[in-house]
Amino acid sequence: MRRRECLKGGLSLILAGLLPLARSGKAEVERDHMAQGPTVQGRVRDLRNGTWLSETQFLEQLIAAEAVVIGERHDNPEHHRRERWVINQLAKRERLGGVAMEMLDASQRRALETHSPAAWLAMSERSMRETLEWNPGWDWQAYGPTLQRVFELGITPQPANLAQETIRSIVTNNQAPELPAPVAQAQRQALIEGHCHLLPEEHLDGMLAAQVARDRAMAEALDALPATAVLICGNGHARRDIGVPLHARKSTLSLGMLEAPPGQDAWQAALPAGVDAKPPFDLVWFSTGVSRGDPCAELRERFAH
């Protein structure tokens, strides 16, 4: 594999969000997403004090937060349904200040601001996608329902990501960002592992710079919203120790949604290692996993073209 092909493949993954496409069903009903009992799937763990939260306790923390950064596994449909559950719960209590999304970038801002929520709702699904110039790297079936729900609440979702041309320029410039050494090391390792060790070392600075620039852009979008502001993003961006909360001016509640293997005590294996003495997330909402093929095989194919 030639180095230029590696860089091209890595850049395409950055522009597509660094993770595989999501797959989600269209139908959805409002239901209880908080599980009780011996299984950890569906339960929320407060990593700061080592306790399991009831639904009431969880909601109290969401409502009290100035900003909530929700991390997801992009290809897990349950995570998308849970995000809409959080949005609905805050809206019911008149606590939802706004919603920003990693899946929307700065190039879509004009279209979002030109049309009112009612005007967006009047569009067909196809017209909405075309007007937004929706990035096909994000599966519409996963995120379209979230946009729809935010519009139904009379809210215009805010773009949190950088435009693709901006990201491309940062990657090509290949200059390492200024970060505390432990944070930089953790981010680099996440990029290496997330790309199945296919990224050439000499291009990591640009990839890291793009990742950090996106974190900072998402933090700015979050800071611009009134409380309770909600950001929907990938789990890496939601981490308290290396992601968006590190750059936000607002006091943030970091909520990661992680897939836990079966077993009462197996959840600890799902937690990423933190860069300091504190946990990587404030709260973790555990879920079951989804069936996946070999992600490295897909990455190898994408890097080769």
Buried (B, 14 or more C-beta within 10 A) or exposed (E): EEEEEBBBBBBBBBBBBBBBBBBBEEEBEEEEBBBEEEBBBBBBBBBEEEEEBEBEEBBEBBBEBBBBBBBBBBBBBBBBBBBBBBBBBBBEEEBBBBBBBBBBBBBBBEBBEEBEBEEBEEBEEEEBBEBBEBBEBBBBBBBBBBBBBBBBBEBBBBBBBBBBEBBBBBBEEBEEBEBEEEBBEBBBEBBBEBBBEBBBEEBBBBBBBBBBBBBBBBBBBBBBBEBBBBBBBBBBBBBBBBBBBBBBEBEBBBBBBBBBEEEEEEBEEBBBEBBEEEBBBBBBBBBBBBEEEEBEEBBBEBBEE
